[in-house]
Amino acid sequence: MSARVRLDHDHVRHLLRQMIRIRHFESKCAELYQAQKILGFLHLYDGEEAVSVGVMEALTPEDAVVATYREHGQAIARGVGMNALMAEMLGKQEGCCHGRGGSMHIFDRKTRFYGGNAIVGGGLPLAIGVALGDKMLGRNAVTACFFGDGAVDEGEFHESMNLASLWGLPVLFVCENNLYAMGMALERAEARTDLARKADAYRMTGVAIDGMDVVAVESAARKAVEEIRAGGGPQFLECHTYRFRAHSMFDAQLYRTKDEVEAWRKKGPIGRFEGWLLKNSLISEEEVHRIEVEADAEVDRAVVFAEAGTPEPVGELERFVTMEAVPA
Amino acid sequence: MTARITYREACRQALREALLSDPKTFLMGEDIGRYGGCYAVTKGLLDEFGEERVRDTPLSESAYVGAGIGAAMVGMRPIVEIMTINFSLLALDQIVNNAATIPHMSGGQFAVPLVIRIATGGGRRVAAQHSHSLEGWYAHIPGLRILAPAAIEDARYMLAAALKDPNPVLIFEHVMLYNNEGELDPAIAEVDIAHAKVRRVGTGVSVIAYGNGLIKALSAAETLAAEGISAEIIDLRVLRPLDTSTLLASVTKTRRCVIVDEGWKSGSLAAEIGMRIAENAFFDLDAPLRRVCGREVPIPYAAHLEDAALPQPADIAAAVRGLVRPA
């Protein structure tokens, strides 16, 4: 796999389509949340789509992903089916986790998606183990581990970065730096805010990129994954991004100004990429419209599927607390 | 023919057998390799199996326990050692939030077939950050199986059974047991990890204990026998899920029960056991339930203070006498 990003029509259309699918899926989720069909916490990825779409392009189906609690975008970009995802959001038996995980805990064995983890930093040690296990089993797989800037505050981040480097494990650490750990601004939480430099403390390559530019993300991820797969050890990718919406649905956003949000919205990953494609005649208005219509139709089908789903029977409540066997 | 063997050697043989029998098994922990293990359990294994399979880790409990979980999820059979139970608190996030939840939270898509060995308990004069008995906390957590081998045969064979379990299993080895010697019956090649076991048959009172508490309870039973009191000693062995039926069978026979637990009494495993007996056998009891637990203090350094803080055979014997011959 080359580190160069092919900017042919099919590929750029695919990148745009993936970001639009995520955005439209989540817009519907917000509606369903208002309608109280999705309950609990709902953390939207709105504004950060370029990060997971770009990174996933660098991975093969044999690779693994460890995700965060803001992982709808990570899941869709990885190829987790929208039907199973939406059914999970609605707590149905047809959901990928039989309604036990919900928005924050999407797992998908088929795509090697090792879970949305809602303990900030808690996914990093797990990713080390996935990579270690794959390596010991002779698989030439890379584990992409997503986390936010808040995770950098946690001890588990530092322990995991060190162990991954020490043991030369094939992990791509992907930091989605959206500048806020819930409401805690990065500069109020970290003594050193240029996070990519933390990699240097662990003798690891660390690169900071524009996480609002899907091509830049894909390009950096391809280069990193290629080097990791060649046996070069783990790497750290800091993606500068921004979350346009509230942290969750219970957030008055007292910690940031409307002007700041507006300024970032202008740099939004979808609008920016779409504008660039149109300007360079790499896509037509009509085609963009068609992508949007198709995405809406896909989301609508997922909602129909999820709403028609079966509530997981209460009799099954204790199922999977312990397993009868390791799934084949 | 029987062979005498230490508890430590039994644990070591179990690990060696695990490494020999399954190439997917590997060990991970602090100072288990070159140092040979802080209790010398893993001594010699690095030389025999190499650094890939006997992995010394940095002092990063959360990272290497989490690494064990991840490796187990993708098909390996890791055995992680945590030097002492107080250090396991640094990995509590991984054990409770990941290992115990992922099978259920993922709708059964992933199992976590991980074994974690943890040294536990007091008596070695190492004070309040190396001596506690927090296994009762872990026994609170659905999704985990919690074992406490006290007998030599359990030290030798519980690990193999734990490795066959598709779920996370925590094995608590009491630090005062490592030097114990016992006979290993060559006719026994496996043990179950589901049941409590009667270690001494008696008629007058049931004493439920585990870990080093079992050794103390057996010692108390000798003293009591000389006084004409017949105590039945039950080795709990499995702290979660509790084998309530074996406990009830004994208690409904003897009609009296003392529970020994090195952990603190408040919110203890002993409280849970007592409540299960009360719920299920209240009308079979001839006397109130009694507990002999650790005193509610951080375990102190000074020998006489530590001894006073831990349940001792004399305390157990006194509790039994109080039930059998009420003043």
Interface residues (C-beta under 8 A of the other chain):
Chain A: A64 V66 G95 C96 C97 H98 G99 R100 G101 H105 F107 D108 R109 Y114 G115 N117 I119 G122 L124 P125 L126 A127 I128 G129 V130 A131 L132 G133 D134 M136 L137 G155 E156 E159 S160 N162 L163 L166 R319 F320 V321 T322 M323 E324 A325 V326 P327
Chain B: K24 F26 E52 T57 P58 S60 S62 A63 Y64 V65 G66 A67 G68 I69 G70 A71 A72 M73 V74 G75 M76 P78 D93 Q94 N97 N98 I102 P103 H104 M105 S106 G107 G108 Q109 F110 A111 P113 P142 G143 R145 P166 N167
